[in-house]
Amino acid sequence: MKLNLGGLKIEELKLFMIKKNKKFKIIECPRDAMQGISKFIPTENKANYINSLLKVGFDVVDFGSFVSPKAVPQMRDTAKLISQLKLNNDTSLLCIVLNKRGVMEASSFDEISYIGYPFSISNIFQKKNSNKTIDDSLYLVDELINICLKKNKKLLVYISMAFGNPYNEKYSPEIVFHYINILSKMGVKYFTLADTVGVANNDLIKFIFEELSKININFGAHFHSRPDLSYSKIEMAYKYGCNRFDSTISGIGGCPFANDDLVGNISTQTLLNFVQSKKIKHSLNLLNLESACNEAKKLFKF
């Protein structure tokens, strides 16, 4: 199938074969688990939990965000939190930013390797999430690329609403590919496709990841999903080229701006069940993961 990416045919982009031994990567997202909780979690408690995650061996831990404390009050202590983390050489830190001020602050910390920016293909959601239009976001991404290059950080762009739009705006996979093409040409090297409101179905997951696997970009998945559908979504994405997945222990959290309490993150336990059932190599210390799950029970009281 020849796919048109905003005027460019997919065969005009550099094609490559996915290596079968490409490393399977897991990004644990305590930031996503905590950000929507209204009662402030003491910084020490956050540090204890994140430190338990750092012992597990996740490739990346999405630990916090440098955003407006009015918009996301739970994340107001991210800068303070960093000094309490016990880092190692196995796990990198990722944080989220929504503007230039945020990336300047985040990039001042040597401990942070990845800086994430949520870019929505929905104008309505982009306004809800960052008070920007899509065009504003493209301009900001250009600034973020330059700052990250100067500060030796890796910029990861989340494509929000990548699997559907609940706001009655126009949606199609071609719109997703169109903006990935634009962002890639700007210099973005790392992408995560986010199912922000949990509407992805297996046919759409297959189509999107099968097409993305043909072009030379680094991509992952951040699924919000009902628990009974999570495994099949992971399986479909992996089958068609996705080797990097975001998750949270017990599926806690979700987007506080998406207005859907029924749809949380995919759980790390489900992701691990998939990895083990497919005999995929991983670097997780399972005893330490059990300890982290116990810390999660204490922190989130479930």
Phi, psi and omega per residue, in radians:
M1 nan 2.288 3.090
K2 -1.656 2.093 -3.060
L3 -1.857 2.353 3.127
N4 -1.634 2.092 -3.122
L5 -1.865 1.459 3.104
G6 1.024 0.725 3.126
G7 1.733 -0.241 3.117
L8 -1.867 2.315 3.072
K9 -1.403 2.564 -3.038
I10 -1.080 -0.488 -3.139
E11 -1.262 -0.183 3.083
E12 -1.424 -0.259 3.086
L13 -1.561 2.794 -3.125
K14 -1.189 2.156 -3.138
L15 -1.682 2.694 3.076
F16 -2.684 2.791 3.089
M17 -1.630 2.322 3.082
I18 -1.237 2.242 3.108
K19 -1.335 2.343 -3.100
K20 -1.137 -0.460 -3.108
N21 -1.672 0.306 3.094
K22 -1.040 2.315 -3.015
K23 -1.123 2.340 3.056
F24 -1.420 2.185 -3.064
K25 -2.076 2.441 3.108
I26 -2.109 2.193 3.061
I27 -1.859 1.987 3.079
E28 -1.491 2.384 -2.942
C29 -2.135 1.197 3.080
P30 -1.086 -0.490 3.066
R31 -1.025 -0.786 -3.139
D32 -1.174 -0.578 3.123
A33 -1.217 -0.612 -3.010
M34 -1.636 -0.481 -2.874
Q35 -1.093 -0.473 -3.099
G36 -1.602 -0.016 -3.129
I37 -1.383 2.185 -3.024
S38 -1.291 -0.669 3.131
K39 -1.324 2.208 -3.056
F40 -1.138 2.277 3.086
I41 -1.566 2.133 -3.133
P42 -0.944 2.502 -3.090
T43 -0.976 -0.702 3.140
E44 -1.069 -0.689 3.125
N45 -1.183 -0.697 3.065
K46 -1.063 -0.782 -3.115
A47 -1.086 -0.735 3.131
N48 -1.063 -0.738 -3.137
Y49 -1.191 -0.838 -3.115
I50 -1.118 -0.638 3.089
N51 -1.116 -0.586 3.070
S52 -1.172 -0.571 3.098
L53 -1.253 -0.625 -3.124
L54 -1.133 -0.391 3.120
K55 -1.406 -0.242 -3.030
V56 -1.321 -0.604 -3.119
G57 1.802 0.352 3.028
F58 -1.038 2.587 3.112
D59 -1.131 -0.723 -3.128
V60 -2.461 2.521 2.964
V61 -2.067 2.096 3.084
D62 -1.485 1.671 -2.846
F63 -1.716 -0.372 -3.044
G64 -3.009 -3.028 3.128
S65 -2.616 2.584 3.067
F66 -1.846 1.442 -3.088
V67 -2.307 3.075 -3.120
S68 -1.073 2.205 3.094
P69 -1.131 -0.352 3.060
K70 -1.251 -0.666 -3.115
A71 -1.349 -0.762 -3.123
V72 -2.317 1.383 -3.059
P73 -1.063 -0.470 -3.132
Q74 -1.081 -0.455 -3.059
M75 -1.701 0.226 -3.048
R76 -1.201 -0.233 -3.090
D77 -1.866 0.316 -3.069
T78 -0.999 -0.760 -3.137
A79 -1.097 -0.724 3.131
K80 -1.175 -0.587 -3.083
L81 -1.118 -0.631 -3.023
I82 -0.961 -0.741 -3.074
S83 -1.175 -0.264 -3.115
Q84 -1.716 0.020 -3.116
L85 -1.571 2.447 3.135
K86 -1.752 1.593 -3.014
L87 -1.416 2.785 3.087
N88 -2.443 3.138 -3.091
N89 -1.508 -0.078 -3.067
D90 -1.605 -0.467 -3.009
T91 -2.165 2.289 3.102
S92 -1.695 2.712 3.092
L93 -1.739 2.450 3.068
L94 -2.204 2.464 3.024
C95 -2.348 2.845 -3.109
I96 -1.840 2.470 3.031
V97 -2.298 2.769 3.132
L98 -2.218 -0.063 -3.135
N99 -2.748 3.113 -3.087
K100 -1.136 -0.700 3.128
R101 -1.027 -0.735 -3.137
G102 -1.091 -0.771 -3.115
V103 -1.229 -0.565 3.094
M104 -1.136 -0.725 3.114
E105 -1.195 -0.836 -3.113
A106 -1.058 -0.727 -3.065
S107 -1.269 -0.139 3.112
S108 -1.405 -0.153 -3.123
F109 -1.755 2.077 3.123
D110 -1.106 -0.459 -3.076
E111 -1.193 -0.376 -3.087
I112 -1.575 2.220 -3.138
S113 -1.751 -0.684 -3.063
Y114 -2.040 2.415 3.027
I115 -2.091 2.164 -3.071
G116 -1.839 2.458 3.060
Y117 -2.247 2.189 3.111
P118 -1.429 1.908 3.101
F119 -1.815 2.044 -3.091
S120 -1.737 2.451 3.029
I121 -1.484 0.048 3.032
S122 -1.862 2.110 3.098
N123 -1.080 -0.684 -3.122
I124 -1.105 -0.825 -3.128
F125 -1.216 -0.612 3.102
Q126 -1.055 -0.700 3.096
K127 -1.162 -0.725 3.127
K128 -1.108 -0.703 -2.997
N129 -1.475 -0.638 -3.031
S130 -2.389 0.050 -3.119
N131 1.032 0.674 3.125
K132 -2.312 2.756 2.938
T133 -1.519 2.989 3.073
I134 -1.071 -0.737 3.111
D135 -1.094 -0.712 3.066
D136 -1.029 -0.715 -3.114
S137 -1.152 -0.692 3.098
L138 -1.073 -0.726 3.104
Y139 -1.108 -0.744 3.138
L140 -1.134 -0.756 3.134
V141 -0.989 -0.685 3.097
D142 -1.035 -0.725 3.087
E143 -1.167 -0.726 -3.132
L144 -1.091 -0.693 3.116
I145 -1.030 -0.815 -3.107
N146 -1.143 -0.734 3.135
I147 -1.151 -0.773 -3.140
C148 -1.105 -0.647 3.086
L149 -1.096 -0.769 -3.123
K150 -1.184 -0.583 -3.070
K151 -1.697 0.086 3.122
N152 1.036 0.772 3.060
K153 -1.953 2.720 3.076
K154 -1.743 2.193 3.127
L155 -1.606 2.180 3.079
L156 -1.995 2.138 -3.137
V157 -1.797 2.140 3.032
Y158 -1.492 2.279 3.038
I159 -1.650 1.638 -3.116
S160 -1.264 2.600 -3.105
M161 1.078 0.561 -3.065
A162 -1.213 -0.297 -3.064
F163 -2.088 0.225 3.116
G164 2.740 2.757 -3.074
N165 -2.244 2.017 -3.102
P166 -1.491 0.046 -3.026
Y167 -1.777 0.258 3.134
N168 1.099 0.383 2.965
E169 -1.481 2.854 3.117
K170 -1.136 2.321 3.091
Y171 -2.395 2.463 2.963
S172 -2.851 2.735 3.060
P173 -1.007 -0.539 3.127
E174 -1.084 -0.553 3.071
I175 -1.164 -0.716 3.080
V176 -1.020 -0.877 -3.126
F177 -1.113 -0.633 3.136
H178 -1.020 -0.836 -3.096
Y179 -1.323 -0.565 3.042
I180 -1.097 -0.684 3.110
N181 -1.098 -0.790 3.124
I182 -1.079 -0.854 -3.098
L183 -1.144 -0.669 3.108
S184 -1.112 -0.740 3.112
K185 -1.140 -0.499 3.093
M186 -1.249 -0.419 3.128
G187 2.193 0.046 3.087
V188 -1.252 2.290 -3.082
K189 -1.947 -0.328 -3.077
Y190 -2.150 2.227 -3.141
F191 -2.242 2.549 2.948
T192 -2.264 2.174 3.133
L193 -1.536 2.120 -3.030
A194 -1.873 2.207 3.007
D195 -1.596 1.363 -2.891
T196 -1.021 -0.633 -3.104
V197 -2.049 0.276 3.010
G198 1.180 0.686 -3.092
V199 -1.833 -0.018 -3.084
A200 -1.116 2.431 2.982
N201 -2.004 2.906 -3.010
N202 -1.122 -0.619 3.123
D203 -1.121 -0.718 3.139
L204 -1.223 -0.703 3.083
I205 -1.036 -0.804 3.122
K206 -1.010 -0.868 -3.063
F207 -1.099 -0.829 -3.059
I208 -1.159 -0.827 -3.091
F209 -1.292 -0.527 3.073
E210 -1.115 -0.696 3.110
E211 -1.247 -0.728 -3.131
L212 -1.150 -0.506 -3.132
S213 -1.181 -0.189 -3.127
K214 -1.562 -0.182 -3.088
I215 -2.046 2.747 -2.968
N216 -1.513 1.259 3.027
I217 -2.337 2.762 3.096
N218 -1.680 2.015 -3.048
F219 -2.326 2.659 3.093
G220 -2.433 -3.064 -3.094
A221 -2.253 2.420 3.007
H222 -2.196 1.651 -3.090
F223 -1.631 2.338 2.809
H224 -1.785 2.295 -2.980
S225 -2.744 2.647 2.923
R226 -1.173 2.478 -3.030
P227 -0.953 -0.641 -3.075
D228 -1.255 -0.218 -3.135
L229 -1.859 -0.130 -2.993
S230 -1.100 -0.816 -3.049
Y231 -1.042 -0.791 -3.088
S232 -1.161 -0.568 3.103
K233 -1.201 -0.739 3.084
I234 -1.061 -0.816 -3.101
E235 -1.055 -0.755 -3.118
M236 -1.190 -0.763 3.135
A237 -1.105 -0.734 -3.141
Y238 -1.147 -0.748 -3.125
K239 -1.018 -0.569 -3.083
Y240 -1.906 0.554 2.843
G241 1.959 -0.077 -3.100
C242 -1.562 2.161 -3.127
N243 -2.057 0.104 -3.132
R244 -2.266 2.204 -3.070
F245 -2.312 2.428 2.966
D246 -1.580 2.575 3.077
S247 -2.775 2.932 2.994
T248 -2.350 2.582 3.093
I249 -0.994 2.231 -3.139
S250 1.073 0.276 3.057
G251 1.187 0.417 -3.094
I252 -1.196 2.477 2.991
G253 1.718 -2.918 -3.037
G254 2.648 -3.067 -3.092
C255 -1.470 2.125 -3.120
P256 -1.214 -0.192 -3.130
F257 -1.771 0.024 -3.079
A258 -1.609 -0.221 3.047
N259 1.017 0.768 3.070
D260 -2.486 1.685 -3.109
D261 -1.279 -0.232 -3.072
L262 -1.440 -0.277 -3.041
V263 -2.024 1.919 3.109
G264 -1.840 -2.910 3.086
N265 -1.300 2.825 2.938
I266 -1.239 2.561 -3.065
S267 -1.507 2.567 3.092
T268 -1.092 -0.591 3.117
Q269 -1.108 -0.741 3.100
T270 -1.126 -0.727 3.117
L271 -1.087 -0.735 3.115
L272 -1.167 -0.669 3.071
N273 -1.026 -0.717 3.098
F274 -1.112 -0.830 -3.121
V275 -1.013 -0.777 -3.112
Q276 -1.239 -0.651 -3.128
S277 -1.165 -0.524 3.136
K278 -1.642 0.044 -3.135
K279 0.968 0.723 3.096
I280 -1.479 2.342 3.127
K281 -1.166 2.412 3.092
H282 -2.513 2.918 -3.070
S283 -1.974 0.283 -3.067
L284 -1.377 2.378 3.010
N285 -1.511 1.912 -2.977
L286 -1.228 -0.540 3.074
L287 -1.168 -0.735 3.103
N288 -1.209 -0.538 3.062
L289 -1.146 -0.696 3.094
E290 -1.082 -0.705 3.101
S291 -1.116 -0.707 3.123
A292 -1.140 -0.652 3.094
C293 -1.105 -0.663 3.094
N294 -1.165 -0.665 3.077
E295 -1.133 -0.662 3.108
A296 -1.093 -0.723 3.117
K297 -1.046 -0.708 3.132
K298 -1.213 -0.718 -3.070
L299 -1.258 -0.793 -3.039
F300 -1.702 -0.124 3.042
K301 0.975 0.978 3.067
F302 -2.068 nan nan
